[in-house]
């Protein structure tokens, strides 16, 4: 009997050792593939405007080019990235040549809100682009433009909306988030996507807030059993995580 129990015990140990080795090999392969990932494979990266003289910051590390910043990101495991940032890696782009105060006189005639990113981003002292933790695509870009030392206007652009083939939501659809537990502590939290961008074909004639993204209101059951449906969790920087994941 003791011999049989020992054999069963060792068979279980052998199984766990095999599983651990298999997972370790998978992690090594994923890390190797991540290191070998070409920047050309990152969806929408070619849509990111890169003015000369910018610096790029990731996790308190500063780089002289976006390629070097991405090389640093590739050395981090997906698991570590998720623990630090959640669904997306923020890369801060600092442009020392951008004016502190935006001059509306430089706006070209006929510039539409949906087309404003590429022009306006060149005047932003600091921009943030958020890239998927698996480095598969650029999610969003965010920056402020200042009309004075005190007042600024938010500019948020979802690259999937600008360049992809997203479905159009009408504020009545109930969707599921695979990542929202970072905010709600629930898995597959339902949420309602609401357009925040108004009329994207409106002319950009002066500084205004631009939210080319969906504001996602979660639907969650609280500890007392009541339903809360008004949490949008860090808009404008958070909602992209609901739609993209």
N, C-alpha and C positions, 0 to 999 in steps of 0.2 A: 504493500500500500504506500509506504513511504517513498519507494522507488518510483511508483507511478506518479505521485504528487510532484516529485522532483522533476520528472521528465516533462510534466505539464507546465511547471513553472519555467523551466528552461526554454520550452517551445514558445511561451509567451514573451520571454525576454528576447528570443531570437527574432520574433515578429516585430517587436518595437525597435530593435536595432536595425532591421531591414527598412522599416518605415522611416526612421531617422536618417539613414543613409540616402534613401530615395529622395526625401525632401531636401537634404543638403545638396544633392546633385542638381535638383531642379532650381534651387536658389542660385547655385553657381552658374548654371546655364542662363537664367534670367539676367544675372548681373553681367555676364559676358555679352549677351545680346544687347543689353542696355548700353554698355560701353561702345559697342560697335554700331550703334544706331546712327545713321546719317541724319544730319539736320534737314536734308531734303525730304525725309520721311515724316517730319513733324507737320501735320496739317495746319495750313494757314500761316505758318511761320513766314512765308514769303509776303504776307500781307502786312507784316509789322514794319512800320516806317522807322528807318535807322538814320537819324541825322549824324553828321560828323561830330566828333569830340565828346560823345556821350560816355558815361560810365554806367556799369550794371552791377546791382547789388543783390546777392542772394544769401539769406541767413547770415548777415553781418560780414560777408565776404564781398569785396569789391573787385570788379574785373574791367578790363579796358575794351572788351568786345562782347557781343552777345554770344559768340561762339565759345569763348572761354567760360562764360557764365553757364552755358548749357553743358559744357564738358564737366564742370563741377557737379551739376545736377545729375549727370549720368553716373557719377561715381557713388551717388547715394542710392540705397535700395528703396524700392517702392514702399516697403513697410516703414522704413524710417521717415520717408517723406510724408506718409499718411499721419504718422504720429506727430510730426512737427506742424504740418499745414492743413491736413485734411485731404480734400479732393484735388486741390490745385496748388502748384508751386508759384508763389509770387516772385516776379523779377522786377525790381525797381530800376527805372531808367532815368538817370539824371542828365539834363541837358544844360551845361553851364552857359550856353549861348542864347538860351530862351529869355525873353524879357520877364521881369517880375510882374509888371502890369500889362495886360493885353490891350492892344490898341485896335478897336473895332474898325478903324479906318482902313486896315489892311485886308478886310474881308472882301473876297471877290464877289462880284454881282452874280446872282443866280445860284449861290451855293445852297444845296439842300441839306436838311438835317441828316438824312441817310448817307450822304456823301461827305459829311463834314470831318470825319475822323482824320483822314490823311493830311488834310490841310491844318486843322487845329492842333493836332498832336505835336507839331513842330514848334509850337509856341508854349508848350507846357514845360515848366522847370523840372517837374517830376511826373513820371507816368508809372503805372503798374500794369504789367501784363501777367496774366495768370495762365499757366500751362498745366495740362493734365499731369498727374503724378507719374503716369506711365510714359510721359513725353509723346503722346500720340497726337496732340493738337493744342493749339492756342485757344483758350476759352474766351477770355475777355480782356479788354483794355480799359483802364480807368485813369482819369487825370482831372485836376482842377485848373481852371483859368481864372485869374484874379482881375477884377475890375477896379479894385482899390487895395489898400493894405489890409483891409478887413474883410471885404466881401468877395466871394468866389462862386463859381458855377461848376456843378459836377458834370462830368462827361463820361458816360459808361457805354461801351460798345461790346455787344456779344458777337464774336466773330462768326459763330454758327448762323446767327440771324442775318448778318451782313453778306456772308459768302456761301452759306450752306443751303440745305433744302429742308428747313424746319417746317413742321406743321404749324398752322395758325390757330392759336387758342382764343376762345371767346369768353373766358371767365366763367364758363359753366362746366368745363371738363374737370374730372377728379383724377389726378395722376398719382403714381407711387414713386417715392424717392428711395434709391438704394443706398444713399449716403447720409440722409438727414439725421440719422441717429447721433451724429456728432453734436447736433443742436438740440434735438428733442429727446434723446436717449431712447428712442423707439426705432425698431427696424421696419423698413418699408412704410414710413410715415406717409399718409395721404396728403396731398396738397393741391391747391387750385392755382394755376398760373394766370396772372392778370397782366395784360399788356401795360407797360409803363412808358411807352414811347410816343403816344399820341399819334400825330400825323407825320410819318417819316418823310413825306414829300413836301413838308413845309419848308419855306425858305429860311435859312439861318441868317438873319439880318442884324443881330446883336447878341451879346452874351446871354445865354440861357442854359438851363439845365437840359442835358441830353441823356436820356435813359433808353438806349436801344437794347432793351433786355426785358425779360418778364419778371415781375415782382411775384414771388411765390409764397402764398399764405398757407401755412401748414394746418392740418386738421389733426388734433391730438387729444387723447383722453387723459385728463389730469388725475392725480392720485385720489381725489375725492369723487371721481366718476363723472365729472362734468366734461363737456367737450369745448375745447378752445380752438377757434379757427381764425385767429387774427395775428398769428406770429409770422413775421416775414424774415426774421433772423439776418440781421446785418446787411439789409439792402442799402446800397447797391452792390456790395462786394460779395455777399453770400448766395443769392438766389441761383446763380449760374450752376451751382453744385447740384441743385435739384434736377434741372432739366438735362444736364449733360450726363449725369450718372443715374 
